[in-house]
Amino acid sequence: MRRALLTRFFAGDTALAFNNKGPAAAQAGQLFALPSYAGFPENGRVIRWQISFATVPTTVNIQLQTAINDVDAQHAMPTGARNMNSTLTGGDNLVATGVRANFVRAKVVSITGEPGVTVQILG
């Protein structure tokens, strides 16, 4: 499997994990590297992210996944983090808290219908 280019993500950036795409279930979007975290490890990060659809899907489950290392098997929704997934078919604006990671990506866990999916990760 060919990996997409890794993109660094900084405060103030807007990153497109999916840009009006029609992903299949279990498809992951663009991977982004987060800058080194300078706070206390128990505090975690805050990541704002937004989901929109060109056409309303019948059902959807999209996750914001993180990992310490850039290894596909390590990407998951972290235990203890909040607002890391959405099942709203009208789109969603979320603020994930308690995120402790070096890498972040969006993953379409399940979807029905033919919507154009856009997932933005906001710095």
C-alpha positions in Angstrom: 0.0 0.0 0.0 1.4 3.4 -1.0 1.3 6.0 1.8 0.3 9.6 1.3 2.9 12.3 2.0 3.2 13.3 5.6 2.2 16.9 6.3 3.2 18.9 9.3 0.4 20.7 11.1 0.8 23.9 13.2 -1.4 26.2 15.2 -3.5 28.3 12.9 -3.4 25.8 10.0 -6.5 24.2 8.4 -5.8 20.7 7.2 -8.1 18.7 4.8 -8.1 15.0 5.8 -10.8 14.5 3.1 -11.8 17.2 0.6 -15.2 16.4 -0.9 -14.2 12.7 -1.4 -16.4 9.6 -1.6 -14.5 7.4 0.8 -15.4 3.8 1.4 -15.9 2.4 4.9 -12.6 1.8 6.8 -10.8 4.4 4.6 -8.4 6.7 6.4 -7.7 10.3 5.2 -4.5 12.3 5.0 -2.1 11.9 7.9 -0.8 15.0 9.7 2.2 15.3 12.1 1.5 17.5 15.1 4.3 19.8 16.5 6.0 18.7 19.7 3.8 19.2 22.7 5.3 21.6 25.3 2.6 21.3 28.0 2.2 18.8 30.8 1.6 15.3 29.5 -1.5 14.8 31.7 -3.2 17.9 30.1 -3.2 16.7 26.5 -4.0 18.7 23.4 -7.1 20.3 22.0 -7.9 19.6 18.3 -10.8 21.3 16.6 -12.3 19.5 13.6 -15.2 19.8 11.3 -17.2 17.4 9.1 -19.4 18.4 6.2 -21.1 16.6 3.3 -22.0 17.6 -0.2 -25.0 15.2 0.0 -26.5 14.0 3.2 -25.4 10.3 3.9 -28.0 7.8 5.2 -25.6 6.8 8.0 -22.0 7.7 8.9 -19.4 7.2 11.6 -16.2 9.2 11.3 -13.4 9.1 13.8 -10.5 11.4 14.6 -7.6 8.9 15.2 -4.2 9.6 16.8 -1.0 7.8 17.3 2.3 8.3 19.0 4.3 6.7 16.1 3.6 6.8 12.4 2.4 3.2 12.3 -1.0 2.3 10.8 -1.8 -0.3 13.5 -1.3 2.3 16.3 -3.9 4.8 15.0 -7.0 4.7 17.1 -9.4 6.8 19.1 -7.5 7.4 22.4 -9.0 6.3 25.7 -9.9 9.3 27.8 -10.1 11.8 24.9 -13.4 13.5 24.2 -15.2 14.3 20.9 -13.2 11.9 18.8 -16.1 10.6 16.6 -19.3 11.7 15.0 -22.4 9.9 13.6 -24.3 13.1 12.7 -25.4 12.9 9.0 -25.8 16.7 8.8 -22.2 17.4 9.6 -20.5 18.3 12.8 -18.1 20.8 14.5 -16.1 19.1 17.3 -13.4 20.1 19.8 -11.4 17.0 20.8 -9.8 17.3 24.2 -7.3 15.2 26.1 -5.4 14.2 23.0 -1.9 12.9 23.6 -0.3 12.1 20.2 2.2 13.0 17.5 0.0 12.1 14.5 -3.6 12.7 13.6 -5.9 11.5 10.8 -9.7 11.2 10.1 -11.1 7.7 9.3 -14.5 6.9 7.8 -15.5 3.8 9.9 -18.8 3.3 8.1 -20.9 5.3 5.6 -23.9 4.6 3.4 -25.1 6.8 0.6 -22.8 8.7 -1.9 -21.9 11.9 0.0 -18.9 14.0 -0.8 -17.1 14.0 2.6 -15.0 16.9 3.8 -13.1 16.7 7.1 -11.1 19.7 8.2 -8.7 19.7 11.1 -8.3 23.2 12.5 -5.2 24.4 14.3 
